[in-house]
Amino acid sequence: MNPPGTYHPGHSPLHRLSPGIKLTGLAAAILAISLAVRSLSALGIAALAVAALYALAGIGPVIAWRQFRPTLWILVFIFAFQSIVTDARRAVLVCAILALSVLLAAVVTLTTRTTDMLDSVTRGLQPLRRFGVRTDLIAIALALTIRTIPLMVEIAGQVDEARRARGLRPGPRILVAPIVLSALRTADGFAESLSARGLD
């Protein structure tokens, strides 16, 4: 089982691509989808292209669904909000673009080791060092962000399991508050670990 944001071993063409190319392609693909998808037919073509990428990477629908599932409730909220302020068609397009963007980001993380991705980003930021930018701190921030994605999903799952064990109904007070408190405790732990290693 692969939690969201974890590497899925393989030997596909996507696995063999350099992290820099994949990250650049990810940014370009998300920008292209955001600008080009203005109709349901264009949305269908974009969805087929994303599905083809997953097939090329050898990643099945079960693993893809695990990457997408944590964002589902956010998309439901955005859909409801967009339906109120615009219309249902616009809401579908906005949510679909966001969903495809999440899936594109997921296929990059599934086919790229975190260390390789961070090394590529650090090399790309090297020219900024002459201007006094601490590229090592940027790399650490990215590493913590990537690590936090599966960690937050795990925390949310634990809170939901505890809620079901107590027979409580889901709600903001029951779910959101414990998740936020656990996230803050985790952030404090990260901060203490970094301070203990001499990082500001």
N, C-alpha and C positions, 0 to 999 in steps of 0.2 A: 504493500500500500504506500503510495506516494502522497504525503501531505502537500498542500499548495506551496510552491516556491522551491521544491526540492529537485535535485538532478535525477533524471531518468536515464540510466546507462543505455547506450546503443551505438551503432556503427553506421547510421544513416548519413546522407549528404549534409543534412543540417547539423548533425553532431560534429562533422569534420570541418565545418566552416569556422573561421576564426571568430572569436567573440566580438572583435571590433566591427567586422562586417555585419554580424547579426544585430548588434546594437544600432548601427547606422541604418540597416534595413528596417528594423523595428520602428525607428523614428519616422523614416520615410513612408512606411506602410500606414502607420496611424495617421500621419498628415494627409496621405492620399485618400484614405477612407473618409476622414472628416470633411474633406473638400469635395469629393466626388459623389458620395452617397446622398442623393437628393430624391430618390424614388425607390419604390419597392423592388423594381427590376434591378437597379444598381446594387441594392442591398443584397439581393439574391446572388449576384455575381461575386460580391465581396465575401459572402458567407461560403460560397463554393471554393473560393481561393484559399480561405483560412482552413477549410476542411481538407483541401489538397495538401497544405503545409503539414497538417497533423499526420496525414497518411504518409507523406514523404519522410517524416520523422519517425514513423513506426509507432506512433502513440495512439492508442485505442480510445474509443468514446468514454470508457469508464474512467480512465485517468484524466481525460479532458474535462469530464463533468466534475471531478474532485477539485480541479483548479477553478472552475467557474462557480461552483455552488456557494462559496462564502460570500460572493458579491450579489447573489440573487435578491436578497431582501433590500439591498441598496437600490437595485434597479427597479424593484417594485415601488419603492418610495418615489424615485425619480419619475417613473411612468405616471403615477397618480398626480404628482405635482405638475408635470408637463400637460397632462390631459386637462387639468383645471385652467392653466394659464394660456395654453395654446389649443391644440386639438389632438385627437387620438392618433391620427396619422403622424403628426410631428413627434408625439411621444414615442411611438414605435420606432421611428428612425433614430431619435436621440439615444434611446436605450439600446438599440441594436448596435449602433456605432460604439457605444461604451463597452458592450459585451464583446464585440469583435476585438476591440483594443485590449481588453483583459486577456482574451484567448491568445492574441498575438504575443503579448508579454509573457504569458505562461509557456508558450512553446519555446521561447528563448531561454527561460530559466530551466525548463525541462531538458533542453539539449546542451546546456552550457554549465560547466562546473563553476561554482561561485568564485573559487580562487582564480580561475582563468579569466572570468569576467572582471574581477577587481584588478588583476594585473593589466588587462587591456585598458581599462579606464585610467589607471594610474599612469601608464605609458602615454596615453593621449593627453593627459593633463601636465606632462612634464614641462612643456614650454611656459606654463604659468609660474613655475618655480622662480624664474628670473625676476618676477614681479613680487616675490615674497609670499606667494600663496602656498600654504601647507598642504600639498597634495596627499601626504600620508594621512592627514586628518580627514580629508574628503573620502579617501579609500575606507577608513575605519567607519565613517558615517554610513557609507553605502553598505558595508558588510553588516553593520548593526540593523540597517533597514531591511536588508534581504533576510537576515536571520529572524527578524521580528514577525515577518509575514506568517510562516508556519507556526510560530510561537503563539501569536494572537488567535489563530484558528484553533489551536490546541486549548488555549484558555477558554475560549467561547464554548468549545465542546464540553469541557469539564464543568463549566457553570450550568450548561443546559442539562447535562446528566444529573447534576445535583438537584436541579429544579424538578426534573422528572421523578427522581427518587423520593422527593418530598411531596409529590402529588400536586405541585403548584402550577397554576396556569401561566403561560408566558406573558410577559409585560415589561415595560420599560424599567420599573422598579426592581423586578425580579431578575432581569437579565442584564440590563445596561449598567446599573450601579456596580454589581460585583465584577463585571468585566473591566470597567474603568478602574476600579480599585486594584484589581490584579495587575492591570497594565502599568499603573503608577508604581506599584511595588517592584515590578520587573524593571522599570526604568531606573528606579533608585538602585537596584542591584547592579545594573549596567554601569551607572555612574560611579558607584563605589569601586567596582572592579577596575574601571579606567583610571580613577584617582590613585588606586593602590599601585598601578603600573606607571605612575608619573605623568599621565596625560591630563591636560586641563580640559 
